[in-house]
Amino acid sequence: MAKTNPFQFIQQVRSEVSKVIWPTRREVLLTTGMVVAMAALTAVFFSLVDLVIRSGLTAILGAFG
Protein backbone atom coordinates (compact mmCIF):
# COMPACT_ATOMS: atom_id res chain seq x y z
CA MET A 1 0.00 0.00 0.00
CA ALA A 2 1.40 3.39 -0.99
CA LYS A 3 2.01 5.95 1.71
CA THR A 4 -0.03 9.14 1.60
CA ASN A 5 1.39 12.44 2.70
CA PRO A 6 -0.44 14.26 5.50
CA PHE A 7 -1.97 16.89 3.18
CA GLN A 8 -3.50 14.23 0.91
CA PHE A 9 -4.71 12.30 3.95
CA ILE A 10 -6.53 15.36 5.33
CA GLN A 11 -8.11 15.99 1.93
CA GLN A 12 -9.31 12.39 1.76
CA VAL A 13 -10.73 12.53 5.28
CA ARG A 14 -12.61 15.76 4.51
CA SER A 15 -13.96 14.20 1.32
CA GLU A 16 -15.22 11.13 3.19
CA VAL A 17 -16.72 13.14 6.06
CA SER A 18 -18.68 15.25 3.55
CA LYS A 19 -20.38 12.02 2.36
CA VAL A 20 -21.72 11.21 5.84
CA ILE A 21 -25.47 11.69 6.30
CA TRP A 22 -25.76 13.12 9.82
CA PRO A 23 -28.94 12.43 11.80
CA THR A 24 -31.31 15.28 12.53
CA ARG A 25 -31.80 16.60 16.05
CA ARG A 26 -35.24 14.93 16.15
CA GLU A 27 -33.77 11.56 15.15
CA VAL A 28 -31.07 11.81 17.83
CA LEU A 29 -33.61 12.71 20.52
CA LEU A 30 -35.98 9.94 19.42
CA THR A 31 -33.34 7.22 19.40
CA THR A 32 -31.90 8.46 22.70
CA GLY A 33 -35.36 8.25 24.25
CA MET A 34 -35.81 4.74 22.91
CA VAL A 35 -32.46 3.62 24.35
CA VAL A 36 -33.30 5.10 27.77
CA ALA A 37 -36.75 3.46 27.73
CA MET A 38 -35.35 0.05 26.76
CA ALA A 39 -32.64 0.30 29.44
CA ALA A 40 -35.31 1.12 32.05
CA LEU A 41 -37.51 -1.79 30.92
CA THR A 42 -34.54 -4.16 31.02
CA ALA A 43 -33.64 -2.98 34.54
CA VAL A 44 -37.21 -3.54 35.75
CA PHE A 45 -37.35 -6.98 34.11
CA PHE A 46 -34.12 -8.18 35.71
CA SER A 47 -35.10 -6.70 39.08
CA LEU A 48 -38.33 -8.72 38.97
CA VAL A 49 -36.47 -11.88 37.92
CA ASP A 50 -34.02 -11.34 40.80
CA LEU A 51 -36.90 -10.86 43.25
CA VAL A 52 -38.64 -14.06 42.11
CA ILE A 53 -35.45 -16.13 42.29
CA ARG A 54 -34.52 -14.69 45.70
CA SER A 55 -38.00 -15.35 47.07
CA GLY A 56 -37.99 -18.90 45.72
CA LEU A 57 -34.57 -19.67 47.18
CA THR A 58 -35.53 -18.15 50.52
CA ALA A 59 -38.67 -20.32 50.63
CA ILE A 60 -36.75 -23.47 49.67
CA LEU A 61 -33.87 -22.85 52.08
CA GLY A 62 -36.24 -21.74 54.85
CA ALA A 63 -38.07 -25.06 54.61
CA PHE A 64 -34.84 -26.89 55.48
CA GLY A 65 -33.72 -24.48 58.20
PDB file of N, CA, C and O in Angstrom, chain B, residues numbered from 101:
ATOM      1  N   MET B 101       0.841  -1.174   0.000  1.00  0.00           N
ATOM      2  CA  MET B 101       0.000   0.000   0.000  1.00  0.00           C
ATOM      3  C   MET B 101       0.892   1.245   0.000  1.00  0.00           C
ATOM      4  O   MET B 101       1.838   1.341   0.781  1.00  0.00           O
ATOM      5  N   ALA B 102       0.583   2.181  -0.871  1.00  0.00           N
ATOM      6  CA  ALA B 102       1.401   3.387  -0.993  1.00  0.00           C
ATOM      7  C   ALA B 102       1.123   4.328   0.167  1.00  0.00           C
ATOM      8  O   ALA B 102      -0.010   4.455   0.630  1.00  0.00           O
ATOM      9  N   LYS B 103       2.174   4.980   0.621  1.00  0.00           N
ATOM     10  CA  LYS B 103       2.005   5.947   1.709  1.00  0.00           C
ATOM     11  C   LYS B 103       1.413   7.238   1.160  1.00  0.00           C
ATOM     12  O   LYS B 103       1.697   7.636   0.030  1.00  0.00           O
ATOM     13  N   THR B 104       0.593   7.877   1.970  1.00  0.00           N
ATOM     14  CA  THR B 104      -0.034   9.141   1.600  1.00  0.00           C
ATOM     15  C   THR B 104       0.550  10.229   2.478  1.00  0.00           C
ATOM     16  O   THR B 104       0.723  10.047   3.683  1.00  0.00           O
ATOM     17  N   ASN B 105       0.851  11.356   1.864  1.00  0.00           N
ATOM     18  CA  ASN B 105       1.386  12.437   2.700  1.00  0.00           C
ATOM     19  C   ASN B 105       0.253  13.043   3.521  1.00  0.00           C
ATOM     20  O   ASN B 105      -0.918  12.885   3.176  1.00  0.00           O
ATOM     21  N   PRO B 106       0.593  13.732   4.599  1.00  0.00           N
ATOM     22  CA  PRO B 106      -0.443  14.263   5.504  1.00  0.00           C
ATOM     23  C   PRO B 106      -1.470  15.171   4.817  1.00  0.00           C
ATOM     24  O   PRO B 106      -2.653  15.121   5.155  1.00  0.00           O
ATOM     25  N   PHE B 107      -1.042  15.988   3.869  1.00  0.00           N
ATOM     26  CA  PHE B 107      -1.969  16.892   3.185  1.00  0.00           C
ATOM     27  C   PHE B 107      -3.011  16.100   2.393  1.00  0.00           C
ATOM     28  O   PHE B 107      -4.199  16.419   2.435  1.00  0.00           O
ATOM     29  N   GLN B 108      -2.567  15.071   1.673  1.00  0.00           N
ATOM     30  CA  GLN B 108      -3.501  14.235   0.914  1.00  0.00           C
ATOM     31  C   GLN B 108      -4.442  13.485   1.863  1.00  0.00           C
ATOM     32  O   GLN B 108      -5.631  13.336   1.584  1.00  0.00           O
ATOM     33  N   PHE B 109      -3.898  13.023   2.973  1.00  0.00           N
ATOM     34  CA  PHE B 109      -4.710  12.301   3.953  1.00  0.00           C
ATOM     35  C   PHE B 109      -5.839  13.188   4.467  1.00  0.00           C
ATOM     36  O   PHE B 109      -6.989  12.755   4.541  1.00  0.00           O
ATOM     37  N   ILE B 110      -5.512  14.422   4.820  1.00  0.00           N
ATOM     38  CA  ILE B 110      -6.529  15.356   5.329  1.00  0.00           C
ATOM     39  C   ILE B 110      -7.573  15.626   4.262  1.00  0.00           C
ATOM     40  O   ILE B 110      -8.763  15.696   4.570  1.00  0.00           O
ATOM     41  N   GLN B 111      -7.153  15.777   3.017  1.00  0.00           N
ATOM     42  CA  GLN B 111      -8.115  15.992   1.926  1.00  0.00           C
ATOM     43  C   GLN B 111      -9.046  14.788   1.779  1.00  0.00           C
ATOM     44  O   GLN B 111     -10.249  14.949   1.578  1.00  0.00           O
ATOM     45  N   GLN B 112      -8.490  13.594   1.880  1.00  0.00           N
ATOM     46  CA  GLN B 112      -9.309  12.389   1.761  1.00  0.00           C
ATOM     47  C   GLN B 112     -10.294  12.262   2.927  1.00  0.00           C
ATOM     48  O   GLN B 112     -11.444  11.870   2.729  1.00  0.00           O
ATOM     49  N   VAL B 113      -9.851  12.586   4.114  1.00  0.00           N
ATOM     50  CA  VAL B 113     -10.734  12.534   5.282  1.00  0.00           C
ATOM     51  C   VAL B 113     -11.870  13.524   5.120  1.00  0.00           C
ATOM     52  O   VAL B 113     -13.026  13.180   5.368  1.00  0.00           O
ATOM     53  N   ARG B 114     -11.568  14.747   4.707  1.00  0.00           N
ATOM     54  CA  ARG B 114     -12.610  15.760   4.513  1.00  0.00           C
ATOM     55  C   ARG B 114     -13.603  15.324   3.444  1.00  0.00           C
ATOM     56  O   ARG B 114     -14.805  15.557   3.569  1.00  0.00           O
ATOM     57  N   SER B 115     -13.094  14.690   2.393  1.00  0.00           N
ATOM     58  CA  SER B 115     -13.961  14.200   1.321  1.00  0.00           C
ATOM     59  C   SER B 115     -14.909  13.124   1.843  1.00  0.00           C
ATOM     60  O   SER B 115     -16.096  13.132   1.519  1.00  0.00           O
ATOM     61  N   GLU B 116     -14.390  12.201   2.648  1.00  0.00           N
ATOM     62  CA  GLU B 116     -15.224  11.128   3.189  1.00  0.00           C
ATOM     63  C   GLU B 116     -16.235  11.655   4.201  1.00  0.00           C
ATOM     64  O   GLU B 116     -17.387  11.220   4.211  1.00  0.00           O
ATOM     65  N   VAL B 117     -15.811  12.588   5.051  1.00  0.00           N
ATOM     66  CA  VAL B 117     -16.724  13.145   6.062  1.00  0.00           C
ATOM     67  C   VAL B 117     -17.871  13.898   5.393  1.00  0.00           C
ATOM     68  O   VAL B 117     -18.987  13.915   5.914  1.00  0.00           O
ATOM     69  N   SER B 118     -17.608  14.521   4.244  1.00  0.00           N
ATOM     70  CA  SER B 118     -18.680  15.253   3.555  1.00  0.00           C
ATOM     71  C   SER B 118     -19.743  14.303   3.004  1.00  0.00           C
ATOM     72  O   SER B 118     -20.855  14.740   2.706  1.00  0.00           O
ATOM     73  N   LYS B 119     -19.426  13.012   2.863  1.00  0.00           N
ATOM     74  CA  LYS B 119     -20.382  12.022   2.359  1.00  0.00           C
ATOM     75  C   LYS B 119     -21.298  11.481   3.467  1.00  0.00           C
ATOM     76  O   LYS B 119     -22.309  10.841   3.178  1.00  0.00           O
ATOM     77  N   VAL B 120     -20.947  11.734   4.718  1.00  0.00           N
ATOM     78  CA  VAL B 120     -21.722  11.211   5.839  1.00  0.00           C
ATOM     79  C   VAL B 120     -23.076  11.909   5.901  1.00  0.00           C
ATOM     80  O   VAL B 120     -23.165  13.128   5.761  1.00  0.00           O
ATOM     81  N   ILE B 121     -24.132  11.118   6.112  1.00  0.00           N
ATOM     82  CA  ILE B 121     -25.470  11.688   6.302  1.00  0.00           C
ATOM     83  C   ILE B 121     -25.709  11.745   7.807  1.00  0.00           C
ATOM     84  O   ILE B 121     -25.964  10.721   8.440  1.00  0.00           O
ATOM     85  N   TRP B 122     -25.627  12.946   8.376  1.00  0.00           N
ATOM     86  CA  TRP B 122     -25.755  13.121   9.817  1.00  0.00           C
ATOM     87  C   TRP B 122     -27.215  13.085  10.216  1.00  0.00           C
ATOM     88  O   TRP B 122     -28.060  13.606   9.487  1.00  0.00           O
ATOM     89  N   PRO B 123     -27.540  12.480  11.360  1.00  0.00           N
ATOM     90  CA  PRO B 123     -28.944  12.430  11.800  1.00  0.00           C
ATOM     91  C   PRO B 123     -29.428  13.820  12.223  1.00  0.00           C
ATOM     92  O   PRO B 123     -28.649  14.672  12.650  1.00  0.00           O
ATOM     93  N   THR B 124     -30.737  14.014  12.090  1.00  0.00           N
ATOM     94  CA  THR B 124     -31.314  15.285  12.526  1.00  0.00           C
ATOM     95  C   THR B 124     -31.417  15.299  14.053  1.00  0.00           C
ATOM     96  O   THR B 124     -31.282  14.264  14.706  1.00  0.00           O
ATOM     97  N   ARG B 125     -31.654  16.468  14.599  1.00  0.00           N
ATOM     98  CA  ARG B 125     -31.805  16.598  16.054  1.00  0.00           C
ATOM     99  C   ARG B 125     -32.971  15.741  16.543  1.00  0.00           C
ATOM    100  O   ARG B 125     -32.888  15.110  17.597  1.00  0.00           O
ATOM    101  N   ARG B 126     -34.054  15.725  15.774  1.00  0.00           N
ATOM    102  CA  ARG B 126     -35.238  14.933  16.147  1.00  0.00           C
ATOM    103  C   ARG B 126     -34.901  13.441  16.181  1.00  0.00           C
ATOM    104  O   ARG B 126     -35.318  12.731  17.096  1.00  0.00           O
ATOM    105  N   GLU B 127     -34.150  12.966  15.187  1.00  0.00           N
ATOM    106  CA  GLU B 127     -33.766  11.556  15.148  1.00  0.00           C
ATOM    107  C   GLU B 127     -32.888  11.184  16.343  1.00  0.00           C
ATOM    108  O   GLU B 127     -33.051  10.117  16.935  1.00  0.00           O
ATOM    109  N   VAL B 128     -31.958  12.071  16.691  1.00  0.00           N
ATOM    110  CA  VAL B 128     -31.074  11.808  17.833  1.00  0.00           C
ATOM    111  C   VAL B 128     -31.879  11.747  19.118  1.00  0.00           C
ATOM    112  O   VAL B 128     -31.681  10.846  19.933  1.00  0.00           O
ATOM    113  N   LEU B 129     -32.790  12.701  19.307  1.00  0.00           N
ATOM    114  CA  LEU B 129     -33.610  12.713  20.520  1.00  0.00           C
ATOM    115  C   LEU B 129     -34.522  11.495  20.581  1.00  0.00           C
ATOM    116  O   LEU B 129     -34.706  10.914  21.651  1.00  0.00           O
ATOM    117  N   LEU B 130     -35.091  11.103  19.452  1.00  0.00           N
ATOM    118  CA  LEU B 130     -35.984   9.944  19.416  1.00  0.00           C
ATOM    119  C   LEU B 130     -35.234   8.662  19.754  1.00  0.00           C
ATOM    120  O   LEU B 130     -35.692   7.873  20.580  1.00  0.00           O
ATOM    121  N   THR B 131     -34.092   8.452  19.125  1.00  0.00           N
ATOM    122  CA  THR B 131     -33.344   7.220  19.396  1.00  0.00           C
ATOM    123  C   THR B 131     -32.769   7.215  20.813  1.00  0.00           C
ATOM    124  O   THR B 131     -32.676   6.158  21.437  1.00  0.00           O
ATOM    125  N   THR B 132     -32.386   8.379  21.325  1.00  0.00           N
ATOM    126  CA  THR B 132     -31.903   8.459  22.701  1.00  0.00           C
ATOM    127  C   THR B 132     -33.019   8.082  23.668  1.00  0.00           C
ATOM    128  O   THR B 132     -32.796   7.336  24.621  1.00  0.00           O
ATOM    129  N   GLY B 133     -34.211   8.595  23.420  1.00  0.00           N
ATOM    130  CA  GLY B 133     -35.361   8.253  24.253  1.00  0.00           C
ATOM    131  C   GLY B 133     -35.664   6.768  24.209  1.00  0.00           C
ATOM    132  O   GLY B 133     -35.996   6.172  25.233  1.00  0.00           O
ATOM    133  N   MET B 134     -35.553   6.167  23.037  1.00  0.00           N
ATOM    134  CA  MET B 134     -35.808   4.736  22.905  1.00  0.00           C
ATOM    135  C   MET B 134     -34.773   3.928  23.682  1.00  0.00           C
ATOM    136  O   MET B 134     -35.120   2.943  24.334  1.00  0.00           O
ATOM    137  N   VAL B 135     -33.514   4.331  23.620  1.00  0.00           N
ATOM    138  CA  VAL B 135     -32.456   3.620  24.348  1.00  0.00           C
ATOM    139  C   VAL B 135     -32.694   3.719  25.854  1.00  0.00           C
ATOM    140  O   VAL B 135     -32.567   2.724  26.568  1.00  0.00           O
ATOM    141  N   VAL B 136     -33.037   4.911  26.340  1.00  0.00           N
ATOM    142  CA  VAL B 136     -33.296   5.097  27.773  1.00  0.00           C
ATOM    143  C   VAL B 136     -34.497   4.247  28.205  1.00  0.00           C
ATOM    144  O   VAL B 136     -34.461   3.609  29.257  1.00  0.00           O
ATOM    145  N   ALA B 137     -35.557   4.242  27.395  1.00  0.00           N
ATOM    146  CA  ALA B 137     -36.750   3.459  27.731  1.00  0.00           C
ATOM    147  C   ALA B 137     -36.430   1.964  27.764  1.00  0.00           C
ATOM    148  O   ALA B 137     -36.861   1.266  28.682  1.00  0.00           O
ATOM    149  N   MET B 138     -35.692   1.467  26.793  1.00  0.00           N
ATOM    150  CA  MET B 138     -35.348   0.051  26.760  1.00  0.00           C
ATOM    151  C   MET B 138     -34.431  -0.322  27.929  1.00  0.00           C
ATOM    152  O   MET B 138     -34.561  -1.408  28.494  1.00  0.00           O
ATOM    153  N   ALA B 139     -33.512   0.565  28.291  1.00  0.00           N
ATOM    154  CA  ALA B 139     -32.642   0.304  29.444  1.00  0.00           C
ATOM    155  C   ALA B 139     -33.473   0.235  30.723  1.00  0.00           C
ATOM    156  O   ALA B 139     -33.231  -0.623  31.572  1.00  0.00           O
ATOM    157  N   ALA B 140     -34.452   1.133  30.865  1.00  0.00           N
ATOM    158  CA  ALA B 140     -35.312   1.121  32.045  1.00  0.00           C
ATOM    159  C   ALA B 140     -36.156  -0.165  32.095  1.00  0.00           C
ATOM    160  O   ALA B 140     -36.286  -0.780  33.153  1.00  0.00           O
ATOM    161  N   LEU B 141     -36.724  -0.563  30.959  1.00  0.00           N
ATOM    162  CA  LEU B 141     -37.513  -1.793  30.920  1.00  0.00           C
ATOM    163  C   LEU B 141     -36.659  -3.015  31.248  1.00  0.00           C
ATOM    164  O   LEU B 141     -37.104  -3.915  31.960  1.00  0.00           O
ATOM    165  N   THR B 142     -35.450  -3.044  30.735  1.00  0.00           N
ATOM    166  CA  THR B 142     -34.542  -4.155  31.021  1.00  0.00           C
ATOM    167  C   THR B 142     -34.201  -4.202  32.505  1.00  0.00           C
ATOM    168  O   THR B 142     -34.162  -5.280  33.099  1.00  0.00           O
ATOM    169  N   ALA B 143     -33.953  -3.039  33.109  1.00  0.00           N
ATOM    170  CA  ALA B 143     -33.638  -2.977  34.539  1.00  0.00           C
ATOM    171  C   ALA B 143     -34.812  -3.479  35.376  1.00  0.00           C
ATOM    172  O   ALA B 143     -34.615  -4.224  36.336  1.00  0.00           O
ATOM    173  N   VAL B 144     -36.020  -3.079  35.021  1.00  0.00           N
ATOM    174  CA  VAL B 144     -37.212  -3.535  35.747  1.00  0.00           C
ATOM    175  C   VAL B 144     -37.385  -5.046  35.590  1.00  0.00           C
ATOM    176  O   VAL B 144     -37.673  -5.746  36.561  1.00  0.00           O
ATOM    177  N   PHE B 145     -37.210  -5.544  34.370  1.00  0.00           N
ATOM    178  CA  PHE B 145     -37.347  -6.979  34.115  1.00  0.00           C
ATOM    179  C   PHE B 145     -36.370  -7.781  34.974  1.00  0.00           C
ATOM    180  O   PHE B 145     -36.772  -8.729  35.649  1.00  0.00           O
ATOM    181  N   PHE B 146     -35.095  -7.406  34.953  1.00  0.00           N
ATOM    182  CA  PHE B 146     -34.117  -8.177  35.711  1.00  0.00           C
ATOM    183  C   PHE B 146     -34.285  -8.010  37.220  1.00  0.00           C
ATOM    184  O   PHE B 146     -33.945  -8.916  37.981  1.00  0.00           O
ATOM    185  N   SER B 147     -34.801  -6.874  37.658  1.00  0.00           N
ATOM    186  CA  SER B 147     -35.099  -6.705  39.081  1.00  0.00           C
ATOM    187  C   SER B 147     -36.209  -7.660  39.506  1.00  0.00           C
ATOM    188  O   SER B 147     -36.137  -8.264  40.576  1.00  0.00           O
ATOM    189  N   LEU B 148     -37.236  -7.795  38.666  1.00  0.00           N
ATOM    190  CA  LEU B 148     -38.326  -8.721  38.972  1.00  0.00           C
ATOM    191  C   LEU B 148     -37.847 -10.174  38.950  1.00  0.00           C
ATOM    192  O   LEU B 148     -38.231 -10.967  39.809  1.00  0.00           O
ATOM    193  N   VAL B 149     -37.014 -10.520  37.977  1.00  0.00           N
ATOM    194  CA  VAL B 149     -36.467 -11.878  37.922  1.00  0.00           C
ATOM    195  C   VAL B 149     -35.641 -12.151  39.175  1.00  0.00           C
ATOM    196  O   VAL B 149     -35.739 -13.232  39.756  1.00  0.00           O
ATOM    197  N   ASP B 150     -34.831 -11.189  39.593  1.00  0.00           N
ATOM    198  CA  ASP B 150     -34.022 -11.341  40.799  1.00  0.00           C
ATOM    199  C   ASP B 150     -34.913 -11.533  42.033  1.00  0.00           C
ATOM    200  O   ASP B 150     -34.631 -12.373  42.886  1.00  0.00           O
ATOM    201  N   LEU B 151     -35.979 -10.753  42.115  1.00  0.00           N
ATOM    202  CA  LEU B 151     -36.904 -10.858  43.248  1.00  0.00           C
ATOM    203  C   LEU B 151     -37.555 -12.237  43.298  1.00  0.00           C
ATOM    204  O   LEU B 151     -37.655 -12.834  44.370  1.00  0.00           O
ATOM    205  N   VAL B 152     -37.992 -12.743  42.163  1.00  0.00           N
ATOM    206  CA  VAL B 152     -38.635 -14.061  42.111  1.00  0.00           C
ATOM    207  C   VAL B 152     -37.650 -15.154  42.514  1.00  0.00           C
ATOM    208  O   VAL B 152     -37.981 -16.027  43.316  1.00  0.00           O
ATOM    209  N   ILE B 153     -36.443 -15.105  41.958  1.00  0.00           N
ATOM    210  CA  ILE B 153     -35.447 -16.131  42.290  1.00  0.00           C
ATOM    211  C   ILE B 153     -35.064 -16.060  43.771  1.00  0.00           C
ATOM    212  O   ILE B 153     -34.948 -17.090  44.435  1.00  0.00           O
ATOM    213  N   ARG B 154     -34.868 -14.846  44.281  1.00  0.00           N
ATOM    214  CA  ARG B 154     -34.516 -14.686  45.698  1.00  0.00           C
ATOM    215  C   ARG B 154     -35.628 -15.210  46.597  1.00  0.00           C
ATOM    216  O   ARG B 154     -35.361 -15.900  47.581  1.00  0.00           O
ATOM    217  N   SER B 155     -36.872 -14.884  46.263  1.00  0.00           N
ATOM    218  CA  SER B 155     -38.002 -15.354  47.073  1.00  0.00           C
ATOM    219  C   SER B 155     -38.106 -16.871  47.029  1.00  0.00           C
ATOM    220  O   SER B 155     -38.349 -17.509  48.053  1.00  0.00           O
ATOM    221  N   GLY B 156     -37.924 -17.449  45.849  1.00  0.00           N
ATOM    222  CA  GLY B 156     -37.985 -18.901  45.719  1.00  0.00           C
ATOM    223  C   GLY B 156     -36.888 -19.590  46.519  1.00  0.00           C
ATOM    224  O   GLY B 156     -37.141 -20.579  47.207  1.00  0.00           O
ATOM    225  N   LEU B 157     -35.674 -19.067  46.426  1.00  0.00           N
ATOM    226  CA  LEU B 157     -34.571 -19.666  47.180  1.00  0.00           C
ATOM    227  C   LEU B 157     -34.763 -19.510  48.680  1.00  0.00           C
ATOM    228  O   LEU B 157     -34.450 -20.419  49.449  1.00  0.00           O
ATOM    229  N   THR B 158     -35.279 -18.357  49.096  1.00  0.00           N
ATOM    230  CA  THR B 158     -35.531 -18.146  50.524  1.00  0.00           C
ATOM    231  C   THR B 158     -36.576 -19.140  51.030  1.00  0.00           C
ATOM    232  O   THR B 158     -36.438 -19.691  52.122  1.00  0.00           O
ATOM    233  N   ALA B 159     -37.620 -19.367  50.234  1.00  0.00           N
ATOM    234  CA  ALA B 159     -38.671 -20.321  50.627  1.00  0.00           C
ATOM    235  C   ALA B 159     -38.113 -21.745  50.683  1.00  0.00           C
ATOM    236  O   ALA B 159     -38.409 -22.495  51.613  1.00  0.00           O
ATOM    237  N   ILE B 160     -37.315 -22.107  49.698  1.00  0.00           N
ATOM    238  CA  ILE B 160     -36.746 -23.468  49.669  1.00  0.00           C
ATOM    239  C   ILE B 160     -35.771 -23.667  50.825  1.00  0.00           C
ATOM    240  O   ILE B 160     -35.837 -24.671  51.535  1.00  0.00           O
ATOM    241  N   LEU B 161     -34.874 -22.715  51.010  1.00  0.00           N
ATOM    242  CA  LEU B 161     -33.870 -22.853  52.075  1.00  0.00           C
ATOM    243  C   LEU B 161     -34.491 -22.700  53.464  1.00  0.00           C
ATOM    244  O   LEU B 161     -34.009 -23.290  54.430  1.00  0.00           O
ATOM    245  N   GLY B 162     -35.565 -21.904  53.563  1.00  0.00           N
ATOM    246  CA  GLY B 162     -36.236 -21.739  54.849  1.00  0.00           C
ATOM    247  C   GLY B 162     -36.952 -23.012  55.261  1.00  0.00           C
ATOM    248  O   GLY B 162     -37.116 -23.266  56.454  1.00  0.00           O
ATOM    249  N   ALA B 163     -37.379 -23.815  54.300  1.00  0.00           N
ATOM    250  CA  ALA B 163     -38.069 -25.065  54.606  1.00  0.00           C
ATOM    251  C   ALA B 163     -37.123 -26.063  55.244  1.00  0.00           C
ATOM    252  O   ALA B 163     -37.552 -26.920  56.017  1.00  0.00           O
ATOM    253  N   PHE B 164     -35.838 -25.964  54.929  1.00  0.00           N
ATOM    254  CA  PHE B 164     -34.842 -26.893  55.481  1.00  0.00           C
ATOM    255  C   PHE B 164     -34.175 -26.348  56.729  1.00  0.00           C
ATOM    256  O   PHE B 164     -33.427 -27.069  57.391  1.00  0.00           O
ATOM    257  N   GLY B 165     -34.427 -25.092  57.066  1.00  0.00           N
ATOM    258  CA  GLY B 165     -33.717 -24.481  58.197  1.00  0.00           C
ATOM    259  C   GLY B 165     -34.511 -24.398  59.382  1.00  0.00           C
ATOM    260  O   GLY B 165     -34.040 -23.906  60.408  1.00  0.00           O
TER     261      GLY B 165
END
